[in-house]
Amino acid sequence: MTTDTHWTTTPVTADLLRGAIEVERTEDGVLPHRLPAWARAQCTDGQLLMAESQPSGVRLVFRTRATVLELDTRPTKRVYAGVSFRPADGVYDLLVDGRPAGHGSVQGGNTLSIDMAAGTAEHRRGPAGTLRFDELPDTVKDIEIWLPHNETTELLALRTDAPVEPAPDSGRKVWLHHGSSISHGSDAAGPTATWPALAASLAGVDLINLGLGGSALLDPFTARTLRDTAADMISVKIGINLVNTDLMRLRAFTSAVHGLLDTIREGHPDTPLLVVSPVLCPMHEDTPGPTAMDVSSLGTGQVRFQAMGDPAEVGGGKLTLRVIRDELARIVTQRSPDDPNLHHLDGRQLYGEDDAAELPLPDDLHPDATTHRRMGERFAKLAFTAGGAFQEHSA
């Protein structure tokens, strides 16, 4: 902390946070969550618990005249056994009156050492760090600090050289989205550059992002969270994680999708609801899962993945992306006569064969930063403009 500034310290509380489902009080501060405590208690999957604590789409929002601000956080950095590189430090994006105004990272923090082969993880506590933005305009302004989409972030203290108050209600409609690591923001350039954040910005809506890396698995507790979260429009992007994990067969998939939609409709009977099928992923179009890390890529600086299933098993009910797309389209068609606010979008309209030829998936599974932008722009056009599922809610 810089000592030559007259600081105002403001407790970080839920009324300064947007995009979080719940805020946990910790010994030193607060930890945003994207699943509520009761849902977390029903889960023993460390991957999901890590993903939901990574604050994709969560941002601090407040009004102030401050020209300097500091935010103390304790991030959790990931280290993977057998991998010669570690993920880059998480990025914080600053917006001033809705316009990009800087970005930064926080050093230090906890360390989560993950051994993917053994399925184990070890957590070590580390020191807090400080994010600083200065030379801000000396005017009353609305500040947004978007937290790292891929780094668990405990918020400890907010300091400014002028008082802070909660920003007024923007009046924007709320878009609630659920999906996989692609929706979570894997390989995006920063928290405002994930494809859902970009689409929300272009459409002028407020995002709640329940993209859960590796964990879009039709869990009932996720469905109930979607049911219970206030929203003006909802989208669910379903498929790739079910293939990755080889979790279920077609018979169970069909029933689980109906269950997801039924549960959402219990809380949102008339809300526009968009079912999005998987984007193109060539290795899983016709080859089922599970997905495994390609061990030959370790130490190369770019981990790659590979499909381990047998296409001959598709006839027995194993899922591929092509099977899932066909079944999702059929389910929506079946339900639509009784649910006129239910819509379908083929994910290949966001990223398809021509895109894969131009912008191949770097690790054979996740899109890069350029592709995130393309997907966000396309989703905004397809969903929020004339003829789209959310056309009435665009800015």
C-alpha positions as CSV (number, residue, x, y, z in Angstrom):
1,M,0.0,0.0,0.0
2,T,1.3,3.5,-0.9
3,T,1.5,5.6,2.2
4,D,1.6,9.2,0.8
5,T,-2.1,9.2,-0.2
6,H,-5.0,10.0,2.1
7,W,-7.0,6.8,1.8
8,T,-10.6,6.0,2.2
9,T,-11.1,2.3,3.0
10,T,-14.4,0.8,1.9
11,P,-15.4,-2.7,3.0
12,V,-16.0,-5.0,0.0
13,T,-19.6,-6.2,0.4
14,A,-22.2,-7.8,-1.8
15,D,-23.7,-4.5,-2.8
16,L,-20.5,-3.6,-4.6
17,L,-20.4,-6.9,-6.5
18,R,-22.3,-7.9,-9.6
19,G,-22.3,-11.2,-11.4
20,A,-21.8,-13.3,-8.2
21,I,-24.4,-15.7,-7.0
22,E,-23.2,-15.6,-3.4
23,V,-20.5,-13.8,-1.4
24,E,-18.7,-15.8,1.4
25,R,-17.3,-14.0,4.4
26,T,-13.7,-15.3,5.0
27,E,-11.3,-14.6,7.8
28,D,-9.7,-11.7,5.9
29,G,-12.3,-10.6,3.4
30,V,-14.9,-12.0,1.0
31,L,-14.9,-14.7,-1.6
32,P,-17.3,-14.4,-4.6
33,H,-19.0,-17.7,-5.6
34,R,-21.0,-18.6,-8.7
35,L,-22.9,-21.4,-7.0
36,P,-24.6,-21.1,-3.6
37,A,-23.4,-22.8,-0.5
38,W,-26.2,-25.4,-0.6
39,A,-25.2,-26.4,-4.1
40,R,-21.5,-26.6,-3.2
41,A,-22.4,-28.9,-0.3
42,Q,-23.9,-31.4,-2.7
43,C,-20.7,-31.6,-4.8
44,T,-17.5,-33.6,-4.1
45,D,-16.0,-32.7,-7.5
46,G,-12.8,-30.6,-7.0
47,Q,-12.9,-29.4,-10.6
48,L,-16.4,-27.9,-10.2
49,L,-15.6,-26.4,-6.8
50,M,-12.5,-24.7,-8.3
51,A,-14.4,-23.5,-11.4
52,E,-17.3,-22.0,-9.5
53,S,-15.0,-20.0,-7.2
54,Q,-13.2,-18.5,-10.3
55,P,-15.1,-15.3,-10.7
56,S,-15.9,-15.3,-14.4
57,G,-18.2,-12.3,-15.1
58,V,-17.9,-11.0,-11.5
59,R,-17.0,-7.4,-11.1
60,L,-16.7,-4.7,-8.4
61,V,-19.0,-1.8,-9.4
62,F,-19.1,1.5,-7.6
63,R,-19.2,5.3,-8.1
64,T,-16.5,7.6,-6.9
65,R,-14.4,10.7,-7.7
66,A,-11.2,8.9,-6.8
67,T,-8.2,9.3,-9.0
68,V,-6.3,6.5,-7.4
69,L,-7.6,3.1,-6.2
70,E,-5.9,0.0,-4.7
71,L,-7.5,-3.4,-4.2
72,D,-5.9,-6.0,-2.0
73,T,-6.6,-9.6,-3.0
74,R,-5.4,-13.1,-2.4
75,P,-5.5,-15.0,-5.6
76,T,-5.1,-18.7,-6.0
77,K,-2.6,-19.6,-8.7
78,R,-2.7,-23.0,-10.3
79,V,0.4,-25.2,-11.0
80,Y,0.1,-28.5,-12.9
81,A,2.4,-31.4,-12.2
82,G,4.4,-32.5,-15.2
83,V,3.8,-29.3,-17.1
84,S,6.8,-27.1,-17.7
85,F,4.9,-23.9,-17.6
86,R,2.3,-22.4,-15.4
87,P,-0.8,-20.4,-16.3
88,A,-0.3,-16.7,-16.6
89,D,-1.4,-14.5,-13.7
90,G,-5.0,-13.6,-13.8
91,V,-6.0,-10.3,-15.4
92,Y,-8.2,-7.6,-13.8
93,D,-9.9,-5.3,-16.3
94,L,-10.8,-1.7,-15.4
95,L,-13.7,0.1,-17.0
96,V,-14.5,3.8,-16.3
97,D,-18.0,4.8,-17.3
98,G,-18.3,1.7,-19.3
99,R,-15.1,2.2,-21.3
100,P,-11.8,0.2,-21.0
101,A,-9.3,2.1,-18.9
102,G,-6.6,-0.4,-17.9
103,H,-5.7,-3.8,-16.7
104,G,-3.4,-5.4,-14.2
105,S,-2.5,-8.5,-12.3
106,V,-1.8,-9.4,-8.6
107,Q,1.4,-11.3,-7.7
108,G,1.7,-13.8,-4.8
109,G,-1.3,-15.5,-3.4
110,N,-2.2,-19.1,-2.7
111,T,-1.0,-22.0,-4.8
112,L,-3.1,-25.0,-5.9
113,S,-0.8,-27.8,-7.2
114,I,-2.8,-30.1,-9.4
115,D,-1.8,-33.6,-10.6
116,M,-4.2,-34.4,-13.4
117,A,-2.8,-37.9,-13.8
118,A,-3.3,-38.8,-10.1
119,G,-6.5,-36.7,-9.7
120,T,-5.1,-35.0,-6.6
121,A,-4.6,-31.4,-5.6
122,E,-2.7,-29.6,-2.8
123,H,-3.5,-26.1,-1.6
124,R,-0.8,-23.9,0.0
125,R,-1.7,-20.5,1.5
126,G,0.3,-17.5,0.4
127,P,0.5,-13.7,0.8
128,A,-1.9,-11.2,-0.5
129,G,-1.1,-8.7,-3.2
130,T,-2.2,-5.3,-4.4
131,L,-3.8,-4.1,-7.6
132,R,-3.4,-0.4,-8.3
133,F,-4.9,2.0,-10.8
134,D,-4.0,5.7,-10.8
135,E,-4.3,8.8,-12.9
136,L,-8.0,8.3,-13.2
137,P,-10.1,11.3,-14.2
138,D,-11.0,13.7,-11.4
139,T,-14.7,13.5,-12.0
140,V,-17.6,11.5,-10.5
141,K,-17.6,8.3,-12.5
142,D,-18.7,4.7,-12.4
143,I,-15.9,2.2,-11.9
144,E,-16.0,-1.5,-12.8
145,I,-13.1,-3.9,-11.9
146,W,-13.7,-7.2,-13.6
147,L,-12.1,-9.9,-11.6
148,P,-9.9,-12.6,-13.3
149,H,-12.2,-15.1,-15.0
150,N,-9.8,-18.0,-14.3
151,E,-8.3,-17.3,-10.9
152,T,-10.1,-17.7,-7.6
153,T,-9.9,-14.3,-6.0
154,E,-10.4,-13.4,-2.3
155,L,-11.1,-9.7,-1.9
156,L,-9.5,-8.2,1.2
157,A,-9.6,-4.4,1.0
158,L,-10.6,-1.5,-1.3
159,R,-8.8,1.8,-0.9
160,T,-9.5,5.1,-2.8
161,D,-8.5,8.7,-2.4
162,A,-12.1,9.7,-2.4
163,P,-15.3,8.2,-0.9
164,V,-17.0,5.3,-2.7
165,E,-20.7,4.5,-3.0
166,P,-22.6,1.7,-4.8
167,A,-23.3,2.5,-8.4
168,P,-27.0,3.2,-9.2
169,D,-29.0,0.5,-10.9
170,S,-28.0,0.6,-14.6
171,G,-31.5,-0.4,-15.7
172,R,-30.1,-3.0,-18.0
173,K,-31.7,-6.4,-18.5
174,V,-30.0,-9.4,-16.9
175,W,-28.7,-12.2,-19.1
176,L,-28.0,-15.5,-17.2
177,H,-25.8,-17.9,-19.1
178,H,-24.6,-21.4,-18.3
179,G,-22.0,-23.4,-20.2
180,S,-18.6,-25.1,-20.2
181,S,-15.0,-23.9,-20.0
182,I,-15.5,-22.1,-23.3
183,S,-18.3,-20.0,-21.7
184,H,-16.2,-19.7,-18.5
185,G,-13.5,-18.1,-20.7
186,S,-10.7,-20.6,-21.2
187,D,-7.9,-18.9,-23.2
188,A,-9.7,-15.6,-23.4
189,A,-7.5,-12.5,-23.2
190,G,-9.1,-11.3,-20.0
191,P,-12.4,-11.2,-18.1
192,T,-14.1,-8.7,-20.4
193,A,-12.9,-10.6,-23.4
194,T,-14.7,-13.9,-22.8
195,W,-17.3,-14.5,-25.5
196,P,-20.2,-14.1,-23.1
197,A,-18.8,-10.8,-21.7
198,L,-18.2,-9.5,-25.2
199,A,-21.7,-10.4,-26.2
200,A,-23.2,-8.8,-23.1
201,S,-21.3,-5.6,-23.8
202,L,-22.4,-5.4,-27.4
203,A,-26.0,-6.1,-26.4
204,G,-26.0,-3.7,-23.5
205,V,-27.1,-6.2,-20.9
206,D,-25.8,-7.3,-17.5
207,L,-24.2,-10.7,-17.5
208,I,-24.3,-13.4,-14.9
209,N,-21.9,-16.1,-16.2
210,L,-22.4,-19.6,-14.9
211,G,-19.9,-21.0,-17.4
212,L,-18.2,-23.7,-15.3
213,G,-15.0,-25.1,-16.7
214,G,-15.3,-28.8,-17.2
215,S,-18.6,-28.9,-15.2
216,A,-21.5,-28.2,-17.5
217,L,-22.8,-31.7,-16.7
218,L,-26.6,-31.3,-16.3
219,D,-26.2,-31.4,-12.5
220,P,-29.6,-30.9,-10.7
221,F,-28.1,-28.3,-8.3
222,T,-26.9,-26.2,-11.3
223,A,-30.4,-26.4,-12.7
224,R,-31.9,-25.3,-9.4
225,T,-29.4,-22.4,-9.2
226,L,-30.5,-21.3,-12.7
227,R,-34.2,-21.6,-11.6
228,D,-33.6,-19.5,-8.5
229,T,-31.5,-16.7,-10.0
230,A,-33.4,-13.6,-11.2
231,A,-32.9,-13.0,-14.9
232,D,-34.6,-11.5,-18.0
233,M,-33.2,-14.0,-20.4
234,I,-31.4,-17.3,-20.0
235,S,-29.2,-19.4,-22.2
236,V,-27.7,-22.9,-21.6
237,K,-24.9,-24.2,-23.7
238,I,-24.8,-28.0,-23.4
239,G,-22.7,-30.8,-24.7
240,I,-18.9,-30.7,-24.8
241,N,-18.3,-31.6,-21.1
242,L,-20.6,-34.6,-21.3
243,V,-18.4,-35.9,-24.1
244,N,-15.2,-35.0,-22.3
245,T,-16.2,-36.9,-19.2
246,D,-18.1,-39.7,-21.0
247,L,-20.6,-39.2,-18.2
248,M,-23.8,-40.6,-19.7
249,R,-25.4,-42.3,-22.7
250,L,-28.1,-40.9,-25.0
251,R,-30.9,-42.4,-23.0
252,A,-29.8,-40.5,-19.8
253,F,-28.9,-37.4,-21.7
254,T,-32.4,-36.9,-23.2
255,S,-34.0,-37.3,-19.8
256,A,-31.5,-35.0,-18.1
257,V,-32.0,-32.2,-20.7
258,H,-35.7,-32.3,-20.2
259,G,-35.1,-32.2,-16.4
260,L,-32.9,-29.1,-16.8
261,L,-35.5,-27.3,-18.9
262,D,-38.3,-28.3,-16.6
263,T,-36.4,-27.1,-13.5
264,I,-35.6,-23.7,-15.1
265,R,-39.2,-23.3,-16.1
266,E,-40.3,-23.8,-12.5
267,G,-38.7,-20.4,-11.7
268,H,-38.9,-18.8,-15.1
269,P,-42.1,-20.0,-16.8
270,D,-42.1,-17.3,-19.6
271,T,-38.5,-16.0,-19.7
272,P,-36.8,-16.3,-23.1
273,L,-34.7,-19.5,-22.8
274,L,-32.1,-20.3,-25.5
275,V,-30.6,-23.8,-25.8
276,V,-27.2,-23.6,-27.5
277,S,-25.6,-26.8,-28.9
278,P,-21.8,-27.3,-29.0
279,V,-19.4,-25.3,-31.2
280,L,-17.4,-27.3,-33.6
281,C,-14.6,-29.5,-32.0
282,P,-13.3,-31.7,-34.8
283,M,-11.9,-34.5,-32.6
284,H,-15.3,-35.1,-31.0
285,E,-17.6,-34.6,-33.9
286,D,-17.9,-38.3,-34.5
287,T,-15.6,-39.8,-31.8
288,P,-16.9,-40.1,-28.3
289,G,-15.1,-39.4,-25.1
290,P,-13.5,-39.5,-22.7
291,T,-11.1,-36.7,-23.5
292,A,-7.5,-37.0,-22.2
293,M,-4.5,-34.8,-22.1
294,D,-2.0,-35.7,-24.8
295,V,1.0,-36.6,-22.7
296,S,3.4,-36.1,-25.6
297,S,2.5,-32.4,-25.5
298,L,3.8,-31.9,-21.9
299,G,6.8,-29.7,-21.8
300,T,6.1,-28.2,-25.2
301,G,4.5,-25.0,-23.9
302,Q,1.1,-26.0,-25.4
303,V,-0.9,-28.8,-23.8
304,R,-3.1,-30.6,-26.2
305,F,-6.0,-33.0,-25.8
306,Q,-7.2,-36.1,-27.6
307,A,-10.4,-38.1,-28.0
308,M,-10.1,-41.6,-26.4
309,G,-13.5,-43.1,-27.4
310,D,-14.4,-45.6,-30.1
311,P,-16.8,-44.3,-32.9
312,A,-18.1,-47.8,-33.2
313,E,-19.8,-47.4,-29.7
314,V,-22.0,-44.5,-30.9
315,G,-24.6,-47.0,-32.0
316,G,-24.8,-48.2,-28.3
317,G,-25.6,-44.7,-27.1
318,K,-22.2,-43.1,-26.6
319,L,-22.4,-39.3,-27.1
320,T,-20.6,-37.3,-29.7
321,L,-21.1,-33.7,-30.5
322,R,-23.0,-34.5,-33.7
323,V,-25.4,-36.8,-31.7
324,I,-25.9,-34.1,-29.0
325,R,-26.7,-31.4,-31.6
326,D,-29.3,-33.6,-33.2
327,E,-30.9,-34.5,-29.9
328,L,-31.0,-30.9,-28.6
329,A,-32.6,-29.7,-31.8
330,R,-35.2,-32.5,-31.5
331,I,-35.9,-31.8,-27.8
332,V,-36.5,-28.1,-28.5
333,T,-38.7,-28.8,-31.5
334,Q,-40.7,-31.2,-29.4
335,R,-41.2,-28.7,-26.5
336,S,-41.7,-25.5,-28.5
337,P,-45.4,-25.9,-29.2
338,D,-46.1,-25.7,-25.5
339,D,-43.2,-23.3,-24.8
340,P,-43.1,-20.5,-27.3
341,N,-40.3,-18.7,-25.5
342,L,-37.9,-21.7,-25.9
343,H,-35.4,-21.3,-28.6
344,H,-32.5,-23.2,-30.2
345,L,-29.1,-22.1,-31.6
346,D,-26.7,-24.5,-33.4
347,G,-23.3,-23.8,-31.8
348,R,-21.6,-24.1,-35.2
349,Q,-23.1,-20.8,-36.1
350,L,-20.7,-19.4,-33.5
351,Y,-17.7,-21.5,-34.5
352,G,-18.0,-23.9,-37.4
353,E,-16.0,-25.6,-40.1
354,D,-14.8,-22.5,-41.9
355,D,-13.7,-21.0,-38.6
356,A,-11.8,-24.1,-37.7
357,A,-9.9,-24.0,-40.9
358,E,-9.0,-20.3,-40.3
359,L,-8.6,-20.4,-36.5
360,P,-8.0,-24.0,-35.3
361,L,-8.4,-24.8,-31.6
362,P,-4.8,-24.4,-30.2
363,D,-5.2,-27.3,-27.8
364,D,-7.8,-29.1,-30.0
365,L,-10.5,-28.3,-27.4
366,H,-10.6,-24.6,-26.5
367,P,-10.9,-21.4,-28.7
368,D,-8.2,-18.7,-28.6
369,A,-8.7,-15.1,-27.8
370,T,-9.5,-14.1,-31.4
371,T,-12.1,-16.8,-31.6
372,H,-13.7,-15.6,-28.3
373,R,-14.2,-12.2,-29.9
374,R,-15.7,-13.7,-33.0
375,M,-18.1,-15.9,-31.0
376,G,-19.1,-13.0,-28.8
377,E,-19.9,-10.8,-31.8
378,R,-21.8,-13.6,-33.5
379,F,-23.9,-14.4,-30.4
380,A,-24.8,-10.8,-29.9
381,K,-26.0,-10.6,-33.5
382,L,-27.8,-14.0,-33.5
383,A,-29.5,-13.7,-30.1
384,F,-30.0,-10.0,-29.5
385,T,-31.0,-8.6,-32.9
386,A,-34.2,-8.9,-35.0
387,G,-35.3,-12.5,-35.1
388,G,-33.1,-13.6,-32.2
389,A,-34.3,-15.2,-29.0
390,F,-33.4,-12.1,-26.9
391,Q,-34.3,-9.4,-29.4
392,E,-36.6,-7.5,-27.0
393,H,-33.8,-7.1,-24.5
394,S,-31.0,-5.6,-26.6
395,A,-29.8,-2.0,-25.8
